Amino acid sequence: MAQYPTTNLTPGMRGTEVEQLQDYLVSQGFMTQAQVNTGYGIYGPRTKAAVKALQESLGIDNSSGPGYWGPITIGALSEQSQPSSGNQYEGQHGTWKPGPGQSGDGYSGQWKPGYVPHDEDTSEQPWTPPDTTPSWMDPQDDEQPVSSGSQGTTSPIITPGGTSGGGGQGSNETIVGDTGGTGDEGTGNEGTGNEILDEILDGLNTIIENNNSAGNVINPDIELTPEEIQAFLDQAVEELDPYYSSYIESIKTDLTADIKQLQESYNLTKEQRLADFQASLAGRREAEATGGTIFSGGRMKRAQALQGQHERSLSALEAGAFGTARKLGSAAEQDIGSDAMGGNIPTVQTGSLSLMGEGQYVPISDRSLYELQGGVYGSKQQERTTAERLRASQLEQAERESRALNFYN
């Protein structure tokens, strides 16, 4: 069975710990593998909904911050796998009992149900955990993080005021209220023993009180709708379109100019080759007449040999033109993609030489200078898609930050 993560996670986060959470939710039947595959490693709406369902199955009150993975959820899962034993809870979450010389109930680590011995009385007495746990401390999971007790450490925790502070064994944990204080005094943050820390806590309490008085939400829900996210992508496409459209058009313009020049060069060279053939054929006929062999049987063979020589020259011209055009077209297609190339590809006329008359050029067909490979996306198109997604992500992040800074009830 997949193991659940033991760190706090919130919607919008990414990484291996989110993947671990998703694997655990799948193993428990709160998500399907298909749902995970669409956003593996991303704490999105589906993962948040699955966490909420898990919390409800555990009996966790998540009404103020559903779908956040925090200490209470992790603690509830740990309780399921580690039942209480004996008269006290030892191990991972510490041992609960009153701190010496303090009023109220204290603890070190996280409380667990069971029987614990009191310092004043060695007899075993039952202890009942509080009915409620302050939820405003951890908006991600409606849970109050509790630090495991360790000798000589100080771990201040902010909770609603008026809380009776208790000390944990081997720990100087301090419960600081927003309107009350520690112990029976109810006077802010007494008990830390550190003047600098007391001053910081006083300032923090003031900030919290001012925000609460102003109606500000400290950790607002800034979930975006699919329509809003699509709007960011549309904006990114619109912003980047001028550059990429201009680039693609410049590639097509350059290709058109290069192919046109190649086409003109081919036609001129072909006409010159035809003229050379006609001149050579006329010279051969004149030589045959002067030598008195114009009616001989060998005259036709000599004319055909001359024809073949010029045919090979013409074929080499065609092969060179098509080879160059193919390289130009393929390079452009790999750059901007098949769809952007369009279908208007220049053609050239191919043919053969004839011994008829003074030597003629016989057209065979009009042939496209190059053929598209088809289905090529193009490196510039890939770059464009990546740039659009990156820009959309930047716009989305900016919106989330703006809402987090300016969110009001």
C-alpha positions as CSV (number, residue, x, y, z in Angstrom):
1,M,0.0,0.0,0.0
2,A,1.3,3.5,-0.8
3,Q,2.5,5.6,2.1
4,Y,1.0,9.1,2.7
5,P,3.3,12.1,2.9
6,T,4.0,13.6,6.4
7,T,4.5,17.2,5.3
8,N,1.9,20.0,4.8
9,L,0.7,20.3,1.2
10,T,-1.6,22.9,-0.3
11,P,-3.5,23.2,-3.7
12,G,-1.3,24.6,-6.4
13,M,1.9,22.8,-5.2
14,R,3.9,20.4,-7.4
15,G,6.6,17.8,-6.8
16,T,7.3,14.3,-5.6
17,E,5.4,14.7,-2.3
18,V,2.3,15.6,-4.2
19,E,2.9,12.4,-6.3
20,Q,3.2,10.4,-3.1
21,L,-0.1,11.9,-1.8
22,Q,-1.9,11.1,-5.1
23,D,-0.5,7.5,-5.0
24,Y,-1.9,7.1,-1.5
25,L,-5.3,8.5,-2.5
26,V,-5.5,6.1,-5.4
27,S,-4.6,3.2,-3.1
28,Q,-7.4,4.2,-0.7
29,G,-10.0,4.5,-3.5
30,F,-10.4,8.3,-3.3
31,M,-8.9,8.9,-6.8
32,T,-8.7,6.9,-10.0
33,Q,-5.4,6.3,-11.8
34,A,-6.9,8.1,-14.8
35,Q,-7.5,11.2,-12.7
36,V,-3.9,11.1,-11.4
37,N,-2.5,10.7,-14.9
38,T,-4.0,14.0,-16.1
39,G,-2.0,15.9,-13.5
40,Y,0.5,13.7,-11.8
41,G,2.5,15.7,-9.3
42,I,0.2,18.7,-9.4
43,Y,-2.1,19.5,-6.4
44,G,-5.1,20.5,-8.5
45,P,-8.9,20.4,-8.0
46,R,-9.2,16.6,-8.3
47,T,-6.5,16.0,-5.7
48,K,-8.1,18.6,-3.4
49,A,-11.6,17.0,-3.7
50,A,-10.1,13.5,-3.0
51,V,-8.3,14.9,0.2
52,K,-11.6,16.4,1.3
53,A,-13.4,13.1,0.9
54,L,-10.6,11.3,2.9
55,Q,-11.0,13.9,5.7
56,E,-14.7,13.4,5.8
57,S,-14.2,9.6,6.0
58,L,-11.9,10.2,9.0
59,G,-14.5,12.5,10.7
60,I,-12.3,15.6,10.4
61,D,-14.2,18.9,10.4
62,N,-12.8,20.6,7.2
63,S,-15.5,23.2,6.7
64,S,-13.1,26.1,7.0
65,G,-10.4,24.8,4.7
66,P,-11.5,21.6,2.8
67,G,-9.0,19.7,0.8
68,Y,-5.8,20.9,2.6
69,W,-3.2,18.2,3.7
70,G,-1.9,19.1,7.2
71,P,-1.1,17.9,10.7
72,I,-4.7,16.9,11.7
73,T,-5.2,14.7,8.7
74,I,-1.8,13.2,9.1
75,G,-2.4,12.7,12.8
76,A,-5.8,11.0,12.2
77,L,-4.2,8.6,9.8
78,S,-1.4,7.9,12.3
79,E,-4.0,7.2,15.1
80,Q,-5.6,4.6,12.9
81,S,-2.3,2.7,12.5
82,Q,-1.1,3.2,16.1
83,P,-3.7,2.3,18.7
84,S,-3.1,3.5,22.3
85,S,-1.7,1.0,24.8
86,G,-1.1,0.9,28.5
87,N,-1.6,3.9,30.6
88,Q,0.2,6.5,28.5
89,Y,1.2,7.2,24.9
90,E,4.9,6.9,24.2
91,G,6.9,7.2,21.0
92,Q,6.3,9.3,17.9
93,H,4.0,11.9,19.4
94,G,5.6,12.2,22.9
95,T,4.0,11.5,26.3
96,W,1.3,13.7,27.7
97,K,1.2,14.8,31.3
98,P,0.9,18.1,33.2
99,G,4.0,20.3,33.3
100,P,5.4,21.0,36.8
101,G,4.2,24.2,38.4
102,Q,1.8,25.1,35.6
103,S,-2.0,25.6,35.7
104,G,-4.2,23.8,33.3
105,D,-3.3,20.8,31.2
106,G,0.0,20.7,29.4
107,Y,1.6,18.4,26.9
108,S,4.7,17.6,25.1
109,G,4.2,16.3,21.5
110,Q,0.8,15.6,20.3
111,W,-1.9,14.2,22.7
112,K,-3.1,10.7,22.4
113,P,-6.0,9.0,24.2
114,G,-5.1,6.7,27.1
115,Y,-4.3,6.8,30.8
116,V,-1.4,8.9,32.0
117,P,0.1,9.3,35.5
118,H,0.0,12.8,37.0
119,D,3.1,14.3,38.8
120,E,1.1,14.9,42.0
121,D,-0.5,11.5,42.0
122,T,1.1,8.2,40.8
123,S,-2.3,6.6,40.4
124,E,-3.6,6.3,36.8
125,Q,-6.2,8.8,35.9
126,P,-8.1,9.1,32.7
127,W,-7.6,12.2,30.6
128,T,-10.0,13.4,28.0
129,P,-8.7,15.4,25.0
130,P,-10.3,18.9,24.3
131,D,-13.6,18.8,22.4
132,T,-12.4,21.2,19.7
133,T,-9.1,22.2,18.2
134,P,-8.7,25.8,17.0
135,S,-9.0,25.8,13.2
136,W,-7.7,29.2,12.3
137,M,-4.1,28.2,13.0
138,D,-3.5,26.2,9.9
139,P,-5.8,27.4,7.0
140,Q,-4.4,24.6,4.8
141,D,-6.0,21.8,6.8
142,D,-7.9,23.4,9.7
143,E,-5.3,21.8,11.9
144,Q,-3.0,23.1,14.6
145,P,0.6,22.0,14.1
146,V,2.1,20.6,17.3
147,S,5.8,20.3,17.7
148,S,7.2,17.2,19.4
149,G,8.7,18.1,22.8
150,S,12.4,18.1,23.1
151,Q,14.6,19.1,26.0
152,G,15.3,22.8,26.2
153,T,13.4,23.9,23.0
154,T,10.9,26.7,22.6
155,S,8.1,26.3,20.2
156,P,5.5,29.2,20.2
157,I,2.1,28.3,18.8
158,I,-0.5,31.0,18.0
159,T,-4.1,30.1,19.1
160,P,-7.2,32.1,19.9
161,G,-6.9,34.0,23.1
162,G,-7.9,33.0,26.6
163,T,-6.3,29.5,26.2
164,S,-4.9,28.2,29.5
165,G,-1.3,27.5,28.8
166,G,0.3,24.2,29.9
167,G,3.9,23.2,29.6
168,G,5.1,20.0,28.1
169,Q,7.7,17.9,29.7
170,G,11.2,18.8,28.4
171,S,9.6,21.5,26.3
172,N,9.0,25.3,26.6
173,E,6.0,25.3,24.3
174,T,4.0,28.5,24.7
175,I,0.4,29.0,23.8
176,V,-0.1,32.6,22.8
177,G,-3.6,34.0,22.3
178,D,-4.8,36.7,19.9
179,T,-6.9,38.3,22.7
180,G,-5.6,36.4,25.7
181,G,-2.3,34.8,26.8
182,T,-0.5,32.1,28.6
183,G,-1.6,30.4,31.8
184,D,-3.9,32.0,34.2
185,E,-2.6,35.5,33.5
186,G,-4.1,35.8,29.9
187,T,-1.5,38.5,29.2
188,G,-0.2,38.0,25.7
189,N,3.0,36.0,25.3
190,E,4.5,35.6,28.8
191,G,6.4,32.5,29.4
192,T,8.8,32.3,26.5
193,G,11.7,33.6,28.5
194,N,13.0,35.4,25.4
195,E,12.5,39.1,25.1
196,I,13.1,39.2,21.3
197,L,10.7,36.4,20.7
198,D,8.1,38.1,22.9
199,E,8.4,41.2,20.9
200,I,8.0,39.3,17.6
201,L,4.9,37.5,18.9
202,D,3.3,40.8,20.1
203,G,3.8,42.2,16.6
204,L,2.4,39.1,15.0
205,N,-0.7,39.3,17.3
206,T,-1.2,42.9,16.3
207,I,-1.0,42.1,12.6
208,I,-3.5,39.3,13.0
209,E,-5.9,41.4,15.1
210,N,-5.7,44.3,12.5
211,N,-6.4,41.9,9.6
212,N,-9.3,40.3,11.4
213,S,-10.8,43.7,12.3
214,A,-10.5,44.8,8.7
215,G,-12.2,41.7,7.5
216,N,-9.2,40.4,5.6
217,V,-8.8,36.7,4.9
218,I,-5.3,35.7,5.8
219,N,-5.3,32.6,3.6
220,P,-8.0,33.2,1.0
221,D,-9.3,30.6,-1.4
222,I,-7.8,31.6,-4.7
223,E,-8.9,28.7,-6.8
224,L,-9.3,29.7,-10.5
225,T,-12.0,28.4,-12.8
226,P,-11.2,26.6,-16.0
227,E,-12.7,29.6,-17.9
228,E,-10.2,32.0,-16.1
229,I,-7.3,29.7,-16.9
230,Q,-8.3,29.5,-20.6
231,A,-8.5,33.3,-20.6
232,F,-4.9,33.5,-19.6
233,L,-3.9,31.1,-22.4
234,D,-5.9,33.2,-24.9
235,Q,-4.2,36.4,-23.7
236,A,-0.8,34.7,-24.1
237,V,-1.6,33.6,-27.6
238,E,-2.7,37.1,-28.5
239,E,0.5,38.7,-27.0
240,L,2.9,36.3,-28.8
241,D,1.0,36.1,-32.1
242,P,2.6,39.2,-33.7
243,Y,6.2,37.8,-33.2
244,Y,5.6,34.3,-34.3
245,S,3.3,35.2,-37.2
246,S,5.9,37.6,-38.5
247,Y,8.6,35.0,-38.2
248,I,6.6,32.4,-40.0
249,E,5.7,34.8,-42.8
250,S,9.4,35.8,-43.2
251,I,10.3,32.1,-43.6
252,K,7.7,31.7,-46.3
253,T,8.7,34.9,-48.0
254,D,12.4,33.8,-48.1
255,L,11.4,30.4,-49.4
256,T,9.2,31.9,-52.1
257,A,12.1,34.2,-53.3
258,D,14.7,31.4,-53.3
259,I,12.4,29.0,-55.2
260,K,11.5,31.7,-57.7
261,Q,15.1,32.4,-58.4
262,L,15.8,28.7,-58.7
263,Q,12.8,28.3,-61.1
264,E,14.1,31.2,-63.3
265,S,17.6,29.8,-63.3
266,Y,16.3,26.4,-64.4
267,N,14.3,27.8,-67.3
268,L,17.1,29.9,-68.6
269,T,19.6,27.1,-68.3
270,K,17.2,24.7,-70.0
271,E,16.8,27.1,-73.0
272,Q,20.5,27.4,-73.3
273,R,20.9,23.6,-73.2
274,L,18.3,23.3,-76.0
275,A,20.1,26.0,-78.0
276,D,23.4,24.1,-77.6
277,F,21.7,20.9,-78.7
278,Q,20.2,22.5,-81.8
279,A,23.6,24.1,-82.7
280,S,25.4,20.8,-82.2
281,L,22.8,18.9,-84.3
282,A,23.1,21.5,-87.2
283,G,26.8,21.2,-87.1
284,R,26.6,17.4,-87.3
285,R,24.3,17.5,-90.3
286,E,26.5,20.0,-92.1
287,A,29.6,17.8,-91.4
288,E,27.6,14.7,-92.7
289,A,26.7,16.6,-95.9
290,T,30.2,17.9,-96.5
291,G,31.6,14.4,-96.0
292,G,29.0,12.8,-98.2
293,T,27.7,10.6,-95.4
294,I,24.4,12.3,-95.0
295,F,22.6,9.3,-96.5
296,S,24.8,6.7,-94.9
297,G,23.5,4.2,-92.3
298,G,25.8,5.5,-89.7
299,R,24.5,9.1,-89.8
300,M,21.5,8.3,-87.6
301,K,23.6,6.6,-85.0
302,R,25.9,9.6,-84.8
303,A,22.9,11.9,-84.4
304,Q,21.4,9.7,-81.7
305,A,24.7,9.7,-79.8
306,L,24.7,13.5,-79.9
307,Q,21.1,13.6,-78.7
308,G,21.9,11.3,-75.8
309,Q,24.8,13.5,-74.7
310,H,22.6,16.6,-74.5
311,E,19.8,14.6,-72.9
312,R,22.1,13.7,-70.0
313,S,23.1,17.3,-69.6
314,L,19.4,18.3,-69.4
315,S,18.7,15.5,-66.9
316,A,21.5,16.8,-64.7
317,L,20.0,20.2,-64.8
318,E,16.6,18.9,-63.7
319,A,18.1,16.8,-60.9
320,G,20.1,19.7,-59.5
321,A,17.1,22.1,-59.5
322,F,14.8,19.6,-57.8
323,G,17.5,18.7,-55.2
324,T,18.1,22.3,-54.2
325,A,14.4,23.0,-54.0
326,R,13.8,19.9,-51.9
327,K,16.4,21.1,-49.4
328,L,15.0,24.6,-49.2
329,G,11.4,23.3,-48.8
330,S,12.3,20.6,-46.2
331,A,14.3,23.1,-44.1
332,A,11.3,25.5,-44.1
333,E,8.8,22.8,-43.2
334,Q,10.9,21.6,-40.3
335,D,11.1,25.1,-39.0
336,I,7.5,26.4,-39.4
337,G,5.5,23.1,-39.9
338,S,3.6,21.6,-42.7
339,D,0.3,23.6,-42.0
340,A,2.1,26.9,-42.3
341,M,3.7,26.0,-45.6
342,G,0.5,26.1,-47.6
343,G,0.0,24.3,-50.9
344,N,1.1,26.9,-53.5
345,I,4.4,25.2,-54.6
346,P,6.0,26.5,-57.8
347,T,6.5,24.0,-60.7
348,V,8.9,23.6,-63.7
349,Q,8.4,22.0,-67.0
350,T,10.3,18.8,-67.7
351,G,10.7,17.2,-71.2
352,S,13.1,15.5,-73.6
353,L,15.1,16.4,-76.8
354,S,14.0,15.3,-80.3
355,L,15.9,14.9,-83.6
356,M,12.9,16.2,-85.5
357,G,13.4,19.4,-87.5
358,E,16.3,21.4,-86.2
359,G,16.1,19.7,-82.8
360,Q,13.1,20.2,-80.6
361,Y,12.3,20.2,-76.9
362,V,9.3,17.9,-76.2
363,P,7.4,18.8,-72.9
364,I,6.5,15.8,-70.7
365,S,4.9,17.3,-67.5
366,D,4.8,20.2,-65.1
367,R,6.5,19.0,-61.9
368,S,6.5,20.6,-58.4
369,L,9.9,21.7,-57.3
370,Y,9.5,20.0,-53.9
371,E,6.9,17.9,-52.1
372,L,5.8,18.5,-48.5
373,Q,6.6,15.7,-46.0
374,G,3.3,16.4,-44.2
375,G,2.5,16.1,-40.5
376,V,5.5,18.1,-39.5
377,Y,4.8,20.3,-36.5
378,G,7.9,22.5,-36.8
379,S,10.5,23.6,-34.3
380,K,9.2,27.2,-34.3
381,Q,5.7,26.0,-33.7
382,Q,6.9,23.9,-30.8
383,E,8.7,26.9,-29.4
384,R,5.6,29.0,-29.8
385,T,3.4,26.5,-27.9
386,T,5.9,26.4,-25.1
387,A,6.2,30.2,-24.9
388,E,2.4,30.5,-24.9
389,R,2.0,28.1,-22.0
390,L,4.8,29.7,-20.1
391,R,3.3,33.2,-20.5
392,A,-0.2,31.8,-19.5
393,S,1.4,30.3,-16.4
394,Q,3.0,33.7,-15.5
395,L,-0.4,35.4,-15.9
396,E,-2.1,32.8,-13.7
397,Q,0.6,33.1,-11.0
398,A,0.4,36.9,-11.0
399,E,-3.4,36.7,-10.6
400,R,-3.1,34.3,-7.7
401,E,-0.5,36.5,-6.0
402,S,-2.8,39.5,-6.6
403,R,-5.8,37.8,-5.0
404,A,-3.7,36.6,-2.1
405,L,-2.6,40.2,-1.4
406,N,-5.9,41.9,-2.0
407,F,-8.6,39.4,-0.9
408,Y,-11.3,40.6,1.4
409,N,-14.4,38.9,2.9
